[in-house]
Amino acid sequence: MNAGARATPEQQLLRDLFRAAVSAADPAALIPRWLPPRPRGKTIVVGAGKASAAMAAAFEGQWDAPLEGLVVTRYGYAVPCRRIEIVEASHPVPDAAGEQAARRMLALVKGLAPEDLVVALISGGGSALLSLPAAGLTLQDKQEINQALLRSGANIAEMNCVRKHLSAIKGGWLAATAAPARVISLIISDVPGDDPGVIASGPTIADPTTFADALDVLHRYGITRPARVIEHLLQALLETPKPGDMRLRGHEHHLIATPQQSLEAAAQLARSAAVTPLILSDSFEGEAREVAKVMAAIARQVVRYRQPLPVPCVLLSGGETTVTVRGHGQGGRNVEFLLALALQLGGLANVYALAADTDGVDGLAEIAGALIDPTTLQRARSLGLDSRAFLAANDAHPYFAALGDQLITGPTFTNVNDFRAVLIPR
C-alpha cells in the first residue's frame, strides 16, 4: 500500500486496520470452511465478482473430486486455476467479454440432473460482470443504463433492482436455469444489509422486486434513456423468479464474509494497539459528503468532550455511500467522503482518517482510497489547490494524488465494500 512518503504512527495504524479488514474477507481462508458434501453426480462451479477467481482457486484447491466450471472476474483480478476457467471482463460498465461469459455460464448449467451440484461463488461486482441482456436488449443498452445509474446517486439496491430486470441471468435466472440440479451459493457480501438478492444482483436468489419497482427507480432519478430499456420495463413480459419458485426449491446460500466481520477484525486490532474502537455501522448509505458531516460532528464531540468514548479511539464504519456526479470529475465515494470530511473538520488537531474500498478500486479509478490528517487543507493550499473546488467538481482523486495521500493496494481479490476509520489518538 502506498500513501505518499510520510508514514506517521497514526497513518500506519490506519493502514494496518484496513489490512485487517481486508484479510478477514480473504477467500483462501474462508472457502475451506464452507465446502459442501460431494454429490452423486457432477460438480459445476460458476461465479461472478471481484473475489470470484480467488474463491474458485480456493475451492478447487480443497475439492478432491472431479469438477469443472467458469467464473468471471474484473480485469486484473484473475487467479490461476487448473479445472475452473477464469474469464476477465469490465467493471463497473459491462463489456462483450462479460456478455459472452454469462451466455456460456447459462449453457454450462443447463440440462443438469437432480444428482448434480452447482456451486455458485458470488461477490460484489457480479452485476456488471454478468452482463447478459434480456431478450430485446443489447449490450449497448446495458452500458448506457449502467453509466446513467452510476452517475445518478442511486444506491446499490436500487441499481441492482433495475439490472435484474434487464438481465437473462441475474435476479435468480442462473439458478432457475440450473434446475433440477441443486445450487449452493457461497457469497461475499458488499452491500448494506447483506441481502443476498442484492449482492451481484442475486443470480441464484429469488427476486421479490418487480418491473414496476425498476421503473420507479428510473423515474426517481430522472433517467429516461435508452428508449429500449424503458420500453422493456413497461412491457414487463417475463418477471424474475420469485420466492417460492419451485425451480429454486432446496437451494442454499451462505454468507461467508460480510462487512461487519471485517469491521470486527479491525476493532480487534485497534484494541491490541490500546485504542478503543467504536463500530458505528456496517451499512452507511447516502451521499458521501453528507456522511462526512456526520462523522465530523462525532469526531469533534470526541475531541472536545471525550464523548461518546475517551481517547485514544477510532470510529469504524462500512457500507456504500454514493456520489451524484455533477462536476467534471470521476467521483469515487471514499475520496469524496475524505475531502468533505477534511473540509468539515477544518484542520482540527488530532483527527486522522482513512477511507477505502476493500476491493482496491474506488469508483472508476484504480485507487483504493486515501488518508487525511490535520495538515491536509494546509498542504493543499501550499500547492495552490482549492479544496472546495475539487469537491464541487467531484474530483477528489487528483486532489489526493497531488498531496501524495492516495491509498494504492492493487487488486485485493475480495470485496466487502467500503471501510472508513476516523482516528483520534489523544
C-alpha positions in Angstrom: 0.0 0.0 0.0 1.2 3.5 -0.8 0.1 6.7 0.9 2.9 9.0 0.0 6.3 9.4 1.6 5.1 10.2 5.1 4.4 7.4 7.5 3.3 8.7 10.9 2.3 6.2 13.6 -1.3 7.3 13.1 -1.2 6.7 9.4 0.4 3.3 9.9 -2.3 2.2 12.4 -5.0 3.3 9.9 -3.3 1.3 7.2 -3.0 -1.7 9.5 -6.7 -1.5 10.4 -7.6 -1.5 6.7 -5.3 -4.6 6.1 -7.1 -6.4 9.0 -10.5 -5.7 7.4 -9.4 -7.0 4.0 -7.7 -10.1 5.5 -10.9 -11.0 7.3 -12.5 -11.5 3.9 -9.8 -13.5 2.3 -11.3 -16.3 0.2 -8.3 -18.6 0.8 -9.1 -18.7 4.5 -12.9 -18.7 4.2 -13.8 -21.2 1.4 -12.4 -24.3 3.1 -14.9 -23.8 6.0 -17.9 -24.0 3.6 -17.2 -27.0 1.4 -20.5 -28.8 0.6 -20.8 -32.6 0.7 -19.8 -34.4 -2.6 -22.8 -35.0 -4.9 -23.6 -38.3 -6.6 -23.4 -36.5 -9.9 -21.3 -33.8 -11.4 -19.9 -30.7 -9.7 -20.1 -27.5 -11.7 -18.6 -24.3 -10.3 -19.8 -20.9 -11.6 -19.4 -17.5 -10.2 -19.0 -13.8 -10.7 -17.5 -10.8 -8.9 -14.2 -9.3 -7.9 -13.5 -12.1 -5.4 -14.8 -14.9 -7.6 -11.5 -16.0 -9.1 -9.8 -16.2 -5.7 -12.8 -18.1 -4.4 -12.6 -20.5 -7.3 -8.9 -21.1 -6.7 -9.6 -21.8 -3.0 -12.5 -24.1 -3.8 -10.7 -26.2 -6.4 -7.6 -26.5 -4.1 -9.8 -28.1 -1.5 -12.1 -30.2 -3.7 -10.8 -33.8 -4.1 -13.3 -34.9 -6.7 -13.9 -34.1 -10.4 -15.3 -30.6 -11.2 -15.5 -28.1 -14.0 -16.6 -24.6 -14.1 -16.5 -21.0 -15.3 -16.2 -17.8 -13.3 -15.9 -14.2 -14.4 -14.0 -11.5 -12.6 -12.8 -8.0 -13.1 -9.8 -7.3 -15.4 -6.7 -7.7 -13.3 -8.4 -9.9 -10.7 -7.8 -13.3 -12.3 -6.2 -16.0 -10.1 -4.8 -19.1 -11.9 -7.0 -22.3 -11.7 -6.5 -25.7 -13.3 -10.0 -27.0 -13.5 -12.2 -23.9 -13.4 -11.9 -21.4 -16.3 -11.3 -17.8 -15.3 -12.6 -15.1 -17.6 -11.9 -11.4 -17.1 -14.4 -8.7 -18.0 -15.1 -5.0 -17.4 -16.4 -3.4 -14.3 -18.4 -1.2 -13.5 -19.5 -0.7 -17.1 -20.1 -4.1 -18.8 -18.4 -5.3 -22.0 -18.6 -8.0 -24.6 -16.3 -10.4 -22.6 -18.8 -10.3 -19.7 -21.7 -10.9 -22.0 -20.1 -13.9 -23.6 -19.0 -15.4 -20.3 -22.6 -15.0 -18.9 -24.0 -16.8 -22.0 -21.5 -19.6 -21.7 -22.3 -19.9 -17.9 -26.0 -20.4 -18.6 -25.2 -23.1 -21.2 -22.9 -24.8 -18.7 -25.7 -25.3 -16.1 -28.5 -26.1 -18.5 -29.7 -29.7 -18.7 -28.3 -30.9 -15.4 -29.8 -33.7 -13.3 -31.1 -33.8 -9.7 -28.0 -35.5 -8.5 -25.7 -32.8 -9.9 -24.4 -29.9 -7.8 -23.8 -26.3 -8.9 -21.6 -24.3 -6.6 -22.0 -20.5 -7.2 -19.2 -18.3 -6.0 -20.7 -14.8 -5.8 -19.2 -11.5 -4.7 -19.6 -7.8 -5.4 -19.1 -6.6 -8.9 -21.0 -9.5 -10.4 -23.8 -7.3 -11.6 -21.6 -5.6 -14.3 -19.6 -8.8 -15.0 -22.7 -10.9 -15.7 -23.9 -8.7 -18.5 -26.3 -10.9 -20.5 -29.1 -8.7 -21.8 -32.7 -9.9 -21.6 -34.4 -10.6 -24.9 -34.8 -7.5 -27.0 -32.0 -5.6 -25.3 -28.4 -5.1 -26.4 -25.1 -4.7 -24.6 -25.0 -1.1 -25.5 -28.4 -0.6 -23.8 -26.9 -2.1 -20.6 -23.8 0.0 -20.9 -25.8 3.2 -21.2 -28.2 2.4 -18.3 -25.3 1.4 -16.1 -23.5 4.7 -16.7 -26.6 6.6 -16.0 -27.2 4.8 -12.8 -23.6 5.2 -11.6 -23.9 9.0 -12.1 -27.4 9.3 -10.6 -26.7 8.8 -6.9 -28.9 5.7 -6.8 -27.9 3.2 -4.0 -26.8 -0.3 -4.8 -30.1 -1.9 -4.1 -31.9 0.5 -6.4 -29.3 0.0 -9.2 -29.5 -3.8 -8.9 -33.3 -3.8 -8.9 -33.0 -2.3 -12.4 -30.2 -4.5 -13.5 -32.1 -7.7 -12.5 -35.0 -6.7 -14.8 -32.7 -6.1 -17.8 -30.9 -9.4 -17.5 -31.2 -13.0 -18.7 -29.0 -14.4 -15.8 -29.4 -12.1 -12.8 -32.3 -12.0 -10.4 -32.5 -15.8 -9.9 -32.3 -16.8 -13.6 -28.9 -18.6 -13.2 -30.4 -20.9 -10.5 -33.6 -21.4 -12.4 -31.7 -22.5 -15.5 -29.7 -25.0 -13.4 -32.9 -26.8 -12.2 -33.3 -29.5 -11.3 -29.7 -29.6 -10.1 -29.0 -28.4 -6.5 -27.4 -25.0 -6.2 -25.3 -23.9 -3.2 -24.2 -20.3 -3.3 -21.2 -19.1 -1.3 -21.4 -15.3 -1.1 -19.1 -12.5 0.0 -21.3 -9.5 0.8 -20.5 -6.0 -0.4 -24.0 -4.4 0.3 -25.5 -2.7 3.2 -27.8 -5.2 5.0 -26.1 -8.2 3.4 -29.2 -9.0 1.3 -28.1 -12.0 -0.9 -30.6 -10.9 -3.6 -28.8 -7.6 -3.9 -25.2 -8.9 -3.9 -24.2 -9.1 -7.6 -28.0 -8.7 -8.4 -28.7 -12.2 -6.9 -28.1 -14.6 -9.9 -29.0 -17.6 -7.8 -31.5 -15.9 -5.4 -35.3 -15.5 -5.8 -36.2 -11.9 -6.6 -39.0 -10.1 -4.7 -38.7 -6.9 -6.8 -40.7 -6.2 -9.9 -40.6 -4.4 -13.3 -42.7 -1.7 -11.7 -40.1 -1.3 -8.9 -37.3 -0.9 -11.6 -39.3 1.7 -13.4 -39.9 3.6 -10.2 -36.1 3.8 -9.6 -35.5 5.3 -13.1 -38.3 7.8 -12.6 -37.0 8.7 -9.2 -33.6 9.7 -10.6 -34.9 11.2 -13.9 -33.4 8.5 -16.1 -35.3 8.4 -19.4 -32.9 6.7 -21.8 -32.2 4.4 -23.6 -35.7 4.1 -25.0 -35.4 0.3 -25.4 -34.8 -0.1 -21.7 -37.8 1.9 -20.8 -40.0 0.0 -23.3 -38.7 -3.3 -21.9 -39.6 -2.4 -18.4 -43.0 -1.1 -19.4 -43.8 -4.3 -21.3 -42.9 -6.4 -18.2 -43.1 -9.7 -20.3 -41.1 -12.1 -18.2 -40.7 -11.5 -14.4 -37.7 -12.7 -12.5 -38.1 -15.9 -10.4 -40.0 -15.1 -7.2 -39.8 -16.5 -3.7 -41.5 -19.9 -3.7 -40.5 -20.7 -7.3 -40.2 -24.5 -7.5 -37.1 -24.2 -9.7 -35.2 -22.8 -6.7 -36.5 -25.2 -4.1 -33.9 -26.8 -1.9 -31.2 -24.4 -2.8 -28.8 -23.0 -0.2 -26.9 -19.8 0.2 -24.3 -18.9 2.8 -22.7 -15.5 3.5 -19.1 -16.4 4.1 -17.8 -12.9 4.6 -19.6 -9.6 5.5 -18.6 -6.0 6.1 -19.4 -6.5 9.8 -16.9 -9.3 10.2 -14.2 -7.1 8.6 -15.1 -4.2 11.0 -14.9 -6.5 13.9 -11.4 -7.7 12.8 -10.3 -4.0 12.6 -11.7 -3.4 16.0 -9.8 -6.3 17.5 -6.6 -5.0 16.1 -7.3 -1.5 17.5 -7.8 -2.9 20.9 -4.4 -4.7 20.7 -2.9 -1.3 20.0 -4.6 0.2 23.1 -7.0 2.2 21.0 -10.7 1.9 21.9 -12.8 1.1 18.8 -16.4 2.1 18.2 -18.2 0.4 15.3 -20.8 2.9 14.2 -22.5 0.9 11.5 -21.7 -1.6 8.7 -24.3 -0.2 6.4 -24.0 3.6 6.0 -25.7 4.9 2.8 -26.4 8.3 1.3 -24.3 10.9 -0.3 -20.6 10.6 0.7 -20.3 14.3 1.6 -23.4 14.1 3.9 -21.9 11.0 5.7 -18.8 13.1 6.2 -20.8 15.8 8.0 -22.0 13.2 10.5 -18.5 11.7 11.0 -17.0 15.2 11.5 -19.6 16.0 14.2 -18.8 12.8 16.1 -15.1 13.4 15.9 -15.5 17.0 17.2 -17.6 15.6 20.1 -14.8 13.2 21.0 -12.1 15.9 20.8 -14.0 18.4 22.8 -15.9 16.3 25.3 -14.4 12.8 25.2 -17.9 11.6 24.1 -19.1 9.0 23.2 -15.8 7.5 24.3 -12.4 8.6 25.5 -9.2 9.0 23.5 -7.3 7.3 22.0 -10.2 5.9 19.9 -11.1 5.0 16.4 -14.6 5.3 14.8 -15.2 2.5 12.3 -17.9 2.2 9.7 -18.7 0.4 6.5 -21.5 0.4 3.9 -21.7 2.0 0.5 -22.2 5.7 0.1 -23.0 7.4 -3.2 -21.7 10.3 -5.3 -24.0 12.2 -7.5 -21.5 13.4 -10.1 -22.3 17.0 -11.1 -18.8 18.2 -11.9 -16.2 17.0 -14.4 -14.6 14.5 -12.0 -14.9 10.7 -11.9 -16.4 10.6 -8.4 -15.0 8.0 -6.0 -17.1 7.8 -2.9 -14.3 7.2 -0.4 -12.1 10.1 -1.6 -15.1 12.3 -1.8 -16.0 11.4 1.7 -12.5 12.2 2.9 -12.3 15.5 1.1 -15.6 16.5 2.6 -14.5 15.3 6.0 -11.3 17.4 5.8 -13.3 20.5 5.0 -15.8 19.8 7.8 -13.0 19.3 10.3 -11.2 22.4 9.1 -7.8 21.2 10.3 -9.0 20.1 13.7 -6.0 18.8 15.6 -5.5 15.1 16.3 -8.0 13.7 13.9 -6.8 11.3 11.2 -8.9 9.3 8.8 -8.7 6.6 6.1 -11.5 5.6 3.7 -11.1 3.0 1.0 -12.9 0.3 -0.9 -11.8 -3.2 0.2 -11.6 -4.3 -3.4 -8.9 -1.8 -4.2 -10.9 0.3 -6.6 -12.8 3.5 -5.6 -15.2 4.4 -8.3 -13.7 4.4 -11.7 -10.1 4.9 -10.5 -7.6 2.1 -9.8 -7.1 3.6 -6.3 -8.4 2.1 -3.1 -8.9 5.4 -1.3 -6.8 7.9 0.6 -5.9 9.3 4.1 -6.3 12.7 5.7 -4.7 14.3 8.7 -4.8 17.7 10.5 -2.4 19.2 7.8 -4.4 18.1 4.7 -6.0 21.5 4.0 -2.9 23.5 4.8 -0.7 21.3 2.5 -3.3 21.7 -0.3 -3.3 25.4 0.0 0.5 25.4 -0.2 0.2 23.6 -3.5 -2.3 26.0 -4.8 -5.2 23.5 -4.6 -8.7 24.8 -3.9 -10.2 22.1 -1.8 -13.8 23.3 -2.1 -13.5 23.5 -5.9 -12.2 19.9 -6.1 -15.2 18.7 -4.0 -17.6 20.7 -6.1 -16.2 19.0 -9.2 -16.4 15.5 -7.7 -12.7 15.3 -8.5 -11.0 14.2 -5.3 -8.7 11.5 -6.8 -6.3 14.1 -8.4 -6.5 16.1 -5.2 -5.1 13.3 -3.1 -2.7 12.3 -5.8 -1.2 15.8 -5.7 -0.9 15.5 -1.9 0.7 12.1 -2.1 -2.0 10.7 0.2 -3.6 8.1 -2.1 -4.0 4.5 -0.8 -3.0 2.2 -3.6 -3.3 -1.5 -3.0 -3.8 -3.2 -6.4 -6.3 -6.0 -6.6 -7.2 -7.4 -3.1 -9.2 -10.3 -4.6 -12.1 -9.7 -2.2 -14.8 -7.1 -1.7 -16.7 -6.3 1.5 -17.4 -2.7 0.4 -16.2 0.5 1.9 -14.0 0.8 5.0 -13.8 4.0 7.0 -11.7 4.7 10.1 -11.5 8.0 11.9 -8.7 8.0 14.5 -8.4 10.4 17.4 -5.0 9.4 19.0 -5.0 11.5 22.1 
